[in-house]
């Protein structure tokens, strides 16, 4: 598994002063996506709807609205 490309604009383009430590989304060589975000499992796990769950090895991460909106143009429709 390897990172193939960034989905959306870079942190620097989105206004990060350092351009390095911000939420990010990447497409992987196996077709999945990796997300860099703020770990929020403890705060949000109890808020999950009844038809959602998280495995022990999974984490809930938060990315900014702007990160996801700017990624939309790069996300395939199918």
Phi and psi restraints in degrees (range 20) as a CNS / XPLOR table:
assign (resid 1 and name C) (resid 2 and name N)
       (resid 2 and name CA) (resid 2 and name C) 1.0 -147.3 20.0 2
assign (resid 2 and name N) (resid 2 and name CA)
       (resid 2 and name C) (resid 3 and name N) 1.0 156.7 20.0 2
assign (resid 2 and name C) (resid 3 and name N)
       (resid 3 and name CA) (resid 3 and name C) 1.0 -76.0 20.0 2
assign (resid 3 and name N) (resid 3 and name CA)
       (resid 3 and name C) (resid 4 and name N) 1.0 126.5 20.0 2
assign (resid 3 and name C) (resid 4 and name N)
       (resid 4 and name CA) (resid 4 and name C) 1.0 -93.4 20.0 2
assign (resid 4 and name N) (resid 4 and name CA)
       (resid 4 and name C) (resid 5 and name N) 1.0 -44.9 20.0 2
assign (resid 4 and name C) (resid 5 and name N)
       (resid 5 and name CA) (resid 5 and name C) 1.0 -164.2 20.0 2
assign (resid 5 and name N) (resid 5 and name CA)
       (resid 5 and name C) (resid 6 and name N) 1.0 159.7 20.0 2
assign (resid 5 and name C) (resid 6 and name N)
       (resid 6 and name CA) (resid 6 and name C) 1.0 -80.0 20.0 2
assign (resid 6 and name N) (resid 6 and name CA)
       (resid 6 and name C) (resid 7 and name N) 1.0 143.2 20.0 2
assign (resid 6 and name C) (resid 7 and name N)
       (resid 7 and name CA) (resid 7 and name C) 1.0 -104.3 20.0 2
assign (resid 7 and name N) (resid 7 and name CA)
       (resid 7 and name C) (resid 8 and name N) 1.0 115.5 20.0 2
assign (resid 7 and name C) (resid 8 and name N)
       (resid 8 and name CA) (resid 8 and name C) 1.0 93.7 20.0 2
assign (resid 8 and name N) (resid 8 and name CA)
       (resid 8 and name C) (resid 9 and name N) 1.0 -168.1 20.0 2
assign (resid 8 and name C) (resid 9 and name N)
       (resid 9 and name CA) (resid 9 and name C) 1.0 -84.0 20.0 2
assign (resid 9 and name N) (resid 9 and name CA)
       (resid 9 and name C) (resid 10 and name N) 1.0 153.7 20.0 2
assign (resid 9 and name C) (resid 10 and name N)
       (resid 10 and name CA) (resid 10 and name C) 1.0 -68.9 20.0 2
assign (resid 10 and name N) (resid 10 and name CA)
       (resid 10 and name C) (resid 11 and name N) 1.0 159.3 20.0 2
assign (resid 10 and name C) (resid 11 and name N)
       (resid 11 and name CA) (resid 11 and name C) 1.0 -55.8 20.0 2
assign (resid 11 and name N) (resid 11 and name CA)
       (resid 11 and name C) (resid 12 and name N) 1.0 -39.4 20.0 2
assign (resid 11 and name C) (resid 12 and name N)
       (resid 12 and name CA) (resid 12 and name C) 1.0 -60.8 20.0 2
assign (resid 12 and name N) (resid 12 and name CA)
       (resid 12 and name C) (resid 13 and name N) 1.0 -43.9 20.0 2
assign (resid 12 and name C) (resid 13 and name N)
       (resid 13 and name CA) (resid 13 and name C) 1.0 -63.9 20.0 2
assign (resid 13 and name N) (resid 13 and name CA)
       (resid 13 and name C) (resid 14 and name N) 1.0 -32.9 20.0 2
assign (resid 13 and name C) (resid 14 and name N)
       (resid 14 and name CA) (resid 14 and name C) 1.0 -80.8 20.0 2
assign (resid 14 and name N) (resid 14 and name CA)
       (resid 14 and name C) (resid 15 and name N) 1.0 -1.9 20.0 2
assign (resid 14 and name C) (resid 15 and name N)
       (resid 15 and name CA) (resid 15 and name C) 1.0 109.6 20.0 2
assign (resid 15 and name N) (resid 15 and name CA)
       (resid 15 and name C) (resid 16 and name N) 1.0 5.0 20.0 2
assign (resid 15 and name C) (resid 16 and name N)
       (resid 16 and name CA) (resid 16 and name C) 1.0 -65.7 20.0 2
assign (resid 16 and name N) (resid 16 and name CA)
       (resid 16 and name C) (resid 17 and name N) 1.0 131.6 20.0 2
assign (resid 16 and name C) (resid 17 and name N)
       (resid 17 and name CA) (resid 17 and name C) 1.0 -64.6 20.0 2
assign (resid 17 and name N) (resid 17 and name CA)
       (resid 17 and name C) (resid 18 and name N) 1.0 -39.5 20.0 2
assign (resid 17 and name C) (resid 18 and name N)
       (resid 18 and name CA) (resid 18 and name C) 1.0 -92.2 20.0 2
assign (resid 18 and name N) (resid 18 and name CA)
       (resid 18 and name C) (resid 19 and name N) 1.0 -22.6 20.0 2
assign (resid 18 and name C) (resid 19 and name N)
       (resid 19 and name CA) (resid 19 and name C) 1.0 73.0 20.0 2
assign (resid 19 and name N) (resid 19 and name CA)
       (resid 19 and name C) (resid 20 and name N) 1.0 14.3 20.0 2
assign (resid 19 and name C) (resid 20 and name N)
       (resid 20 and name CA) (resid 20 and name C) 1.0 -120.9 20.0 2
assign (resid 20 and name N) (resid 20 and name CA)
       (resid 20 and name C) (resid 21 and name N) 1.0 -46.5 20.0 2
assign (resid 20 and name C) (resid 21 and name N)
       (resid 21 and name CA) (resid 21 and name C) 1.0 -109.7 20.0 2
assign (resid 21 and name N) (resid 21 and name CA)
       (resid 21 and name C) (resid 22 and name N) 1.0 81.3 20.0 2
assign (resid 21 and name C) (resid 22 and name N)
       (resid 22 and name CA) (resid 22 and name C) 1.0 -143.9 20.0 2
assign (resid 22 and name N) (resid 22 and name CA)
       (resid 22 and name C) (resid 23 and name N) 1.0 164.7 20.0 2
assign (resid 22 and name C) (resid 23 and name N)
       (resid 23 and name CA) (resid 23 and name C) 1.0 -55.2 20.0 2
assign (resid 23 and name N) (resid 23 and name CA)
       (resid 23 and name C) (resid 24 and name N) 1.0 147.4 20.0 2
assign (resid 23 and name C) (resid 24 and name N)
       (resid 24 and name CA) (resid 24 and name C) 1.0 -154.5 20.0 2
assign (resid 24 and name N) (resid 24 and name CA)
       (resid 24 and name C) (resid 25 and name N) 1.0 156.7 20.0 2
assign (resid 24 and name C) (resid 25 and name N)
       (resid 25 and name CA) (resid 25 and name C) 1.0 -131.4 20.0 2
assign (resid 25 and name N) (resid 25 and name CA)
       (resid 25 and name C) (resid 26 and name N) 1.0 134.3 20.0 2
assign (resid 25 and name C) (resid 26 and name N)
       (resid 26 and name CA) (resid 26 and name C) 1.0 -130.8 20.0 2
assign (resid 26 and name N) (resid 26 and name CA)
       (resid 26 and name C) (resid 27 and name N) 1.0 140.9 20.0 2
assign (resid 26 and name C) (resid 27 and name N)
       (resid 27 and name CA) (resid 27 and name C) 1.0 -86.3 20.0 2
assign (resid 27 and name N) (resid 27 and name CA)
       (resid 27 and name C) (resid 28 and name N) 1.0 137.3 20.0 2
assign (resid 27 and name C) (resid 28 and name N)
       (resid 28 and name CA) (resid 28 and name C) 1.0 -103.0 20.0 2
assign (resid 28 and name N) (resid 28 and name CA)
       (resid 28 and name C) (resid 29 and name N) 1.0 160.9 20.0 2
assign (resid 28 and name C) (resid 29 and name N)
       (resid 29 and name CA) (resid 29 and name C) 1.0 -63.4 20.0 2
assign (resid 29 and name N) (resid 29 and name CA)
       (resid 29 and name C) (resid 30 and name N) 1.0 -22.1 20.0 2
assign (resid 29 and name C) (resid 30 and name N)
       (resid 30 and name CA) (resid 30 and name C) 1.0 -90.2 20.0 2
assign (resid 30 and name N) (resid 30 and name CA)
       (resid 30 and name C) (resid 31 and name N) 1.0 5.8 20.0 2
assign (resid 30 and name C) (resid 31 and name N)
       (resid 31 and name CA) (resid 31 and name C) 1.0 92.6 20.0 2
assign (resid 31 and name N) (resid 31 and name CA)
       (resid 31 and name C) (resid 32 and name N) 1.0 -8.8 20.0 2
assign (resid 31 and name C) (resid 32 and name N)
       (resid 32 and name CA) (resid 32 and name C) 1.0 -84.2 20.0 2
assign (resid 32 and name N) (resid 32 and name CA)
       (resid 32 and name C) (resid 33 and name N) 1.0 177.6 20.0 2
assign (resid 32 and name C) (resid 33 and name N)
       (resid 33 and name CA) (resid 33 and name C) 1.0 -125.1 20.0 2
assign (resid 33 and name N) (resid 33 and name CA)
       (resid 33 and name C) (resid 34 and name N) 1.0 145.1 20.0 2
assign (resid 33 and name C) (resid 34 and name N)
       (resid 34 and name CA) (resid 34 and name C) 1.0 -114.3 20.0 2
assign (resid 34 and name N) (resid 34 and name CA)
       (resid 34 and name C) (resid 35 and name N) 1.0 141.5 20.0 2
assign (resid 34 and name C) (resid 35 and name N)
       (resid 35 and name CA) (resid 35 and name C) 1.0 -125.2 20.0 2
assign (resid 35 and name N) (resid 35 and name CA)
       (resid 35 and name C) (resid 36 and name N) 1.0 132.0 20.0 2
assign (resid 35 and name C) (resid 36 and name N)
       (resid 36 and name CA) (resid 36 and name C) 1.0 -101.1 20.0 2
assign (resid 36 and name N) (resid 36 and name CA)
       (resid 36 and name C) (resid 37 and name N) 1.0 122.6 20.0 2
assign (resid 36 and name C) (resid 37 and name N)
       (resid 37 and name CA) (resid 37 and name C) 1.0 -155.1 20.0 2
assign (resid 37 and name N) (resid 37 and name CA)
       (resid 37 and name C) (resid 38 and name N) 1.0 -176.0 20.0 2
assign (resid 37 and name C) (resid 38 and name N)
       (resid 38 and name CA) (resid 38 and name C) 1.0 -84.7 20.0 2
assign (resid 38 and name N) (resid 38 and name CA)
       (resid 38 and name C) (resid 39 and name N) 1.0 124.4 20.0 2
assign (resid 38 and name C) (resid 39 and name N)
       (resid 39 and name CA) (resid 39 and name C) 1.0 -65.0 20.0 2
assign (resid 39 and name N) (resid 39 and name CA)
       (resid 39 and name C) (resid 40 and name N) 1.0 125.1 20.0 2
assign (resid 39 and name C) (resid 40 and name N)
       (resid 40 and name CA) (resid 40 and name C) 1.0 -138.7 20.0 2
assign (resid 40 and name N) (resid 40 and name CA)
       (resid 40 and name C) (resid 41 and name N) 1.0 26.2 20.0 2
assign (resid 40 and name C) (resid 41 and name N)
       (resid 41 and name CA) (resid 41 and name C) 1.0 -58.6 20.0 2
assign (resid 41 and name N) (resid 41 and name CA)
       (resid 41 and name C) (resid 42 and name N) 1.0 -48.3 20.0 2
assign (resid 41 and name C) (resid 42 and name N)
       (resid 42 and name CA) (resid 42 and name C) 1.0 -60.0 20.0 2
assign (resid 42 and name N) (resid 42 and name CA)
       (resid 42 and name C) (resid 43 and name N) 1.0 -38.9 20.0 2
assign (resid 42 and name C) (resid 43 and name N)
       (resid 43 and name CA) (resid 43 and name C) 1.0 -77.4 20.0 2
assign (resid 43 and name N) (resid 43 and name CA)
       (resid 43 and name C) (resid 44 and name N) 1.0 -29.9 20.0 2
assign (resid 43 and name C) (resid 44 and name N)
       (resid 44 and name CA) (resid 44 and name C) 1.0 -110.6 20.0 2
assign (resid 44 and name N) (resid 44 and name CA)
       (resid 44 and name C) (resid 45 and name N) 1.0 -16.8 20.0 2
assign (resid 44 and name C) (resid 45 and name N)
       (resid 45 and name CA) (resid 45 and name C) 1.0 -57.1 20.0 2
assign (resid 45 and name N) (resid 45 and name CA)
       (resid 45 and name C) (resid 46 and name N) 1.0 -42.1 20.0 2
assign (resid 45 and name C) (resid 46 and name N)
       (resid 46 and name CA) (resid 46 and name C) 1.0 -68.9 20.0 2
assign (resid 46 and name N) (resid 46 and name CA)
       (resid 46 and name C) (resid 47 and name N) 1.0 -16.6 20.0 2
assign (resid 46 and name C) (resid 47 and name N)
       (resid 47 and name CA) (resid 47 and name C) 1.0 -89.1 20.0 2
assign (resid 47 and name N) (resid 47 and name CA)
       (resid 47 and name C) (resid 48 and name N) 1.0 -7.6 20.0 2
assign (resid 47 and name C) (resid 48 and name N)
       (resid 48 and name CA) (resid 48 and name C) 1.0 -60.1 20.0 2
assign (resid 48 and name N) (resid 48 and name CA)
       (resid 48 and name C) (resid 49 and name N) 1.0 142.0 20.0 2
assign (resid 48 and name C) (resid 49 and name N)
       (resid 49 and name CA) (resid 49 and name C) 1.0 -63.8 20.0 2
assign (resid 49 and name N) (resid 49 and name CA)
       (resid 49 and name C) (resid 50 and name N) 1.0 161.1 20.0 2
assign (resid 49 and name C) (resid 50 and name N)
       (resid 50 and name CA) (resid 50 and name C) 1.0 -61.5 20.0 2
assign (resid 50 and name N) (resid 50 and name CA)
       (resid 50 and name C) (resid 51 and name N) 1.0 -23.4 20.0 2
assign (resid 50 and name C) (resid 51 and name N)
       (resid 51 and name CA) (resid 51 and name C) 1.0 -96.6 20.0 2
assign (resid 51 and name N) (resid 51 and name CA)
       (resid 51 and name C) (resid 52 and name N) 1.0 17.1 20.0 2
assign (resid 51 and name C) (resid 52 and name N)
       (resid 52 and name CA) (resid 52 and name C) 1.0 -126.1 20.0 2
assign (resid 52 and name N) (resid 52 and name CA)
       (resid 52 and name C) (resid 53 and name N) 1.0 148.4 20.0 2
assign (resid 52 and name C) (resid 53 and name N)
       (resid 53 and name CA) (resid 53 and name C) 1.0 -152.2 20.0 2
assign (resid 53 and name N) (resid 53 and name CA)
       (resid 53 and name C) (resid 54 and name N) 1.0 168.2 20.0 2
assign (resid 53 and name C) (resid 54 and name N)
       (resid 54 and name CA) (resid 54 and name C) 1.0 -130.7 20.0 2
assign (resid 54 and name N) (resid 54 and name CA)
       (resid 54 and name C) (resid 55 and name N) 1.0 131.2 20.0 2
assign (resid 54 and name C) (resid 55 and name N)
       (resid 55 and name CA) (resid 55 and name C) 1.0 -73.7 20.0 2
assign (resid 55 and name N) (resid 55 and name CA)
       (resid 55 and name C) (resid 56 and name N) 1.0 162.2 20.0 2
assign (resid 55 and name C) (resid 56 and name N)
       (resid 56 and name CA) (resid 56 and name C) 1.0 -58.7 20.0 2
assign (resid 56 and name N) (resid 56 and name CA)
       (resid 56 and name C) (resid 57 and name N) 1.0 -30.6 20.0 2
assign (resid 56 and name C) (resid 57 and name N)
       (resid 57 and name CA) (resid 57 and name C) 1.0 -89.1 20.0 2
assign (resid 57 and name N) (resid 57 and name CA)
       (resid 57 and name C) (resid 58 and name N) 1.0 -0.3 20.0 2
assign (resid 57 and name C) (resid 58 and name N)
       (resid 58 and name CA) (resid 58 and name C) 1.0 -100.2 20.0 2
assign (resid 58 and name N) (resid 58 and name CA)
       (resid 58 and name C) (resid 59 and name N) 1.0 154.8 20.0 2
assign (resid 58 and name C) (resid 59 and name N)
       (resid 59 and name CA) (resid 59 and name C) 1.0 -131.0 20.0 2
assign (resid 59 and name N) (resid 59 and name CA)
       (resid 59 and name C) (resid 60 and name N) 1.0 149.3 20.0 2
assign (resid 59 and name C) (resid 60 and name N)
       (resid 60 and name CA) (resid 60 and name C) 1.0 -93.6 20.0 2
assign (resid 60 and name N) (resid 60 and name CA)
       (resid 60 and name C) (resid 61 and name N) 1.0 124.8 20.0 2
assign (resid 60 and name C) (resid 61 and name N)
       (resid 61 and name CA) (resid 61 and name C) 1.0 -121.1 20.0 2
assign (resid 61 and name N) (resid 61 and name CA)
       (resid 61 and name C) (resid 62 and name N) 1.0 151.7 20.0 2
assign (resid 61 and name C) (resid 62 and name N)
       (resid 62 and name CA) (resid 62 and name C) 1.0 -112.2 20.0 2
assign (resid 62 and name N) (resid 62 and name CA)
       (resid 62 and name C) (resid 63 and name N) 1.0 132.8 20.0 2
assign (resid 62 and name C) (resid 63 and name N)
       (resid 63 and name CA) (resid 63 and name C) 1.0 -120.5 20.0 2
assign (resid 63 and name N) (resid 63 and name CA)
       (resid 63 and name C) (resid 64 and name N) 1.0 157.9 20.0 2
assign (resid 63 and name C) (resid 64 and name N)
       (resid 64 and name CA) (resid 64 and name C) 1.0 -71.3 20.0 2
assign (resid 64 and name N) (resid 64 and name CA)
       (resid 64 and name C) (resid 65 and name N) 1.0 154.0 20.0 2
assign (resid 64 and name C) (resid 65 and name N)
       (resid 65 and name CA) (resid 65 and name C) 1.0 -57.1 20.0 2
assign (resid 65 and name N) (resid 65 and name CA)
       (resid 65 and name C) (resid 66 and name N) 1.0 -42.2 20.0 2
assign (resid 65 and name C) (resid 66 and name N)
       (resid 66 and name CA) (resid 66 and name C) 1.0 -61.0 20.0 2
assign (resid 66 and name N) (resid 66 and name CA)
       (resid 66 and name C) (resid 67 and name N) 1.0 -39.8 20.0 2
assign (resid 66 and name C) (resid 67 and name N)
       (resid 67 and name CA) (resid 67 and name C) 1.0 -59.6 20.0 2
assign (resid 67 and name N) (resid 67 and name CA)
       (resid 67 and name C) (resid 68 and name N) 1.0 -47.1 20.0 2
assign (resid 67 and name C) (resid 68 and name N)
       (resid 68 and name CA) (resid 68 and name C) 1.0 -69.2 20.0 2
assign (resid 68 and name N) (resid 68 and name CA)
       (resid 68 and name C) (resid 69 and name N) 1.0 -41.7 20.0 2
assign (resid 68 and name C) (resid 69 and name N)
       (resid 69 and name CA) (resid 69 and name C) 1.0 -62.3 20.0 2
assign (resid 69 and name N) (resid 69 and name CA)
       (resid 69 and name C) (resid 70 and name N) 1.0 -41.8 20.0 2
assign (resid 69 and name C) (resid 70 and name N)
       (resid 70 and name CA) (resid 70 and name C) 1.0 -73.0 20.0 2
assign (resid 70 and name N) (resid 70 and name CA)
       (resid 70 and name C) (resid 71 and name N) 1.0 -18.3 20.0 2
assign (resid 70 and name C) (resid 71 and name N)
       (resid 71 and name CA) (resid 71 and name C) 1.0 -81.4 20.0 2
assign (resid 71 and name N) (resid 71 and name CA)
       (resid 71 and name C) (resid 72 and name N) 1.0 -21.7 20.0 2
assign (resid 71 and name C) (resid 72 and name N)
       (resid 72 and name CA) (resid 72 and name C) 1.0 -51.2 20.0 2
assign (resid 72 and name N) (resid 72 and name CA)
       (resid 72 and name C) (resid 73 and name N) 1.0 -39.7 20.0 2
assign (resid 72 and name C) (resid 73 and name N)
       (resid 73 and name CA) (resid 73 and name C) 1.0 -65.1 20.0 2
assign (resid 73 and name N) (resid 73 and name CA)
       (resid 73 and name C) (resid 74 and name N) 1.0 -22.6 20.0 2
assign (resid 73 and name C) (resid 74 and name N)
       (resid 74 and name CA) (resid 74 and name C) 1.0 -100.6 20.0 2
assign (resid 74 and name N) (resid 74 and name CA)
       (resid 74 and name C) (resid 75 and name N) 1.0 -4.2 20.0 2
assign (resid 74 and name C) (resid 75 and name N)
       (resid 75 and name CA) (resid 75 and name C) 1.0 -88.5 20.0 2
assign (resid 75 and name N) (resid 75 and name CA)
       (resid 75 and name C) (resid 76 and name N) 1.0 121.9 20.0 2
assign (resid 75 and name C) (resid 76 and name N)
       (resid 76 and name CA) (resid 76 and name C) 1.0 -65.0 20.0 2
assign (resid 76 and name N) (resid 76 and name CA)
       (resid 76 and name C) (resid 77 and name N) 1.0 149.2 20.0 2
assign (resid 76 and name C) (resid 77 and name N)
       (resid 77 and name CA) (resid 77 and name C) 1.0 -77.4 20.0 2
assign (resid 77 and name N) (resid 77 and name CA)
       (resid 77 and name C) (resid 78 and name N) 1.0 -21.8 20.0 2
